[in-house]
């Protein structure tokens, strides 16, 4: 079971690293042309699309994660619970990564750093989602003999 936690942590690190490096590269490439404009009238059609998609993916991530975790049978075997947790975690993390990358692309296309706010919000939620042994034990209500091997 320890390998399953390490796998999740590796996936999490890869998702976070990808978003962070892509953001750093886009900021580096556009550093002299960046501006900040939150007015939808001057930044249309991109302004309503990118922020709304960032907020939708953030909300969908929370919604799907909670629904999938709630469907896990607490009396099932620990391996089954961990596999279902992995699925919920990956779906939730992928939504957060998608929202962050979408807004970073919006920044890259328009050079408007306003979109980085929504990319950063998705990225922060992704970072806070890091799987740990304690989170896994409390979320899945694992018993101590089996949880020691995480």
N, C-alpha and C positions, 0 to 999 in steps of 0.2 A: 504493500500500500504506500510505502514511502516513495516508491518510484512514480506512482500516480500523482502524488503531490508535487514532486519535482518536475514532472512533465507539465503540469498545469502552471507552475511557476515559470518554466522555460517559455511556454506559449505566451504567458502574460508579459514576460520581459521582451520577447520578440515583438509583440504588438505595440508596447510602449516605446521601444527603441525605434521602430519604423515610423511612428507618428512624430516622435521628437526629432529624428534626423531629417525627415521630410520638411518639417517646419523650419528647422535651422537652415537648411539649404535654400528654401524659398525666401526666407528673410534675408539671408546673405545675398542672394541674387537680386533682390528688389530693395535693398537697404537705402539706396539713394533716391528711389522713386516712390517710396511709401508715403501714404497720406492716411488721414483718419477722417471719415465722413459717415455719419450715421443717418443722414437725412435720406429717407426713401425716395424723395422726389429727384434728387440728384444722382442717386446710385441705382435707380431702377434699370433693368429688371432683376438685378442680382440681389439687392438688399432684402426683399422679402423671402426670396427662395433659400439662400444659404443659412441665415439665422433660424428660420422656421425648421429646415431640415435638421439642423443641429439640435434643436430642442425636441423635435419629434424622435430622433434616434436616441437621445438621452432618456426620454420618457418611455419609449418602447423597450429600451434595455432594462429599465427598472421593472416595467410591467411583465415582460416575458420571464425575467429571472425569478420574480416572486411567484408567478403562476407555475413555472416548472418546478421550483423548489416545493411549493405547496402540494404538488401532485406526487411527491416522493412518499412512498409508504414507509413510515418510521419503523415498522416491524420487519421490513425486508432485510435480507443479508447486507452486510456492510459493503461488499463489492458492488452489489446492484445499486445501492444508494450513492456510492462514490461515482459510478459510471453515469448515473443520471445527473449528479452534481456537475460533472465535467461537461456534459452537454449544455446544461443551463449556463454555466460559466462561459463557455466558448461562444454561445449565441449572444449573450449579454455583452461580452467584450468585443465581439465583432461589430455589433451595432454601435458601440461607443467609438471604436476605431473608425468606422465608416463615417460617422458624423464629424469626427475631428478631421479626417482626410478631406472630406467634402468641403469643409470650410477653409482648409488650407489651400485647396485648389481654387476656391473663390478668391482668396487673397492673392494667389499667384496670377490669376487671370486679370484681376482689377487693380492690384497693388493697394487696395483699401484695407488697412490693418484692422478695421472694424470687425471683419470676419474672423480674425485671429482670436477674438474674445470668445466666440462660440466654439471654435476649435479647441481653445484652452480649457473651456468648461468640460467638454467631452473628454479631453485628455486627463484632466484632474480626476474625474470620476473613474476613468480607466485605471489610473495609478492607485487610487484608493481601493480598487476592487481586487488587489493582489491577494491570491489565495494563501492562507496560512493554516498551520495545523489546528490552531485554536478556532479559527472560523469554520473549518471543516467539521470539527468535533461538535461545536455548538449548533451549526446549521443542520447537520444530519443527525444529531443526538446519538453519536456513536458511543458504544460502551468502552470503558477504559481498557479492558484486555486487548481489544482490537485496535483502539486508537493509539496505543503506544507504538505500534509499528508504522504509523504514518511518518 
